[in-house]
């Protein structure tokens, strides 16, 4: 709603005729102009939340609420000519003020006198004040008085209805076992005896009992079917866990074997490097077989060179 107000492209005016409490006070501040009756009230507080979870979830929610509170402060800041710290303090303390007190709170609004028939109590009769910590005592009393007045009116209406029904019964006559009520509208002028009425009521009760019993059996069957399904799912889950355990053991075994093979290959490599060093390093100054043969001029010299072994392989 706040985004819609800001993006409407029209001048917006908030008229506070009763109570602008909690988020209503934030929405109010999103409007360009605010008009308050002298007796109307504004209430500001820190944002509330309901969260369920572990300590990490609670900390995350608290961090989110801090961000929301900062956003709320920015809205209040546009209408309260007060330092940010003071606005936060008012929010922490759950602060209430009326249109008459708006100037003392440096609140930018236009205050108009209460109309002749204006009643703040009537405006907030359906407003739940119990959830707030610092509701003004006078406001609580007015709210209670208005609710009591409404309750009395409802009781008086109920008493009038009972009175009318009582008068109707008092004008009834009993002829034998037949109850005849004056001015009663009887469909097709059919009269029934009290015994017949009891019989019909008993029949309705029996029908309802049968329906309830059938409904109970239906839901009992569904519950049993659900239990069977849950048992099957539990067995599938147990098998999956067993397979996962077996796979992990197999994987661990393969990893161990691979480690052994890797170690053996490393040992082979080191041995070859050692052998190569022992063979080639002492003969590094000797010519290769090709180099020695190239220097020999006759076959006899070549044969003698090969037999001498004074050459290196590479």
Secondary structure, 3 states (H helix, E strand, C coil): CHHHHHHCCCCCEEEECCEEECHHHHHHHCCCEEEEECCCEEEECCCCCCCCCCHHHHHHHHHHHHHHHHHHHHHHHCCECCCHHHHHHHHHCCEEEECCCHHHHCECCEEECCCCCCCHHHHCCCCCCCCCCCCCHHHHHHHHHHHHHHHHHHHHHHHHHHHHHHHHHHCCEEECCEEECCCCCCHHHCCCEHHHHHHHHHHHHHHHHHHHHHHHHHHHHHHHHHHHHHHHHHHHHHHHHHHHHHHHHHHHHHHHHHHHHHHHHHHHHHHHHHHHHHHHCCCCCCCEHHHHHHHCCCHHHHHHHHHHCCCECC
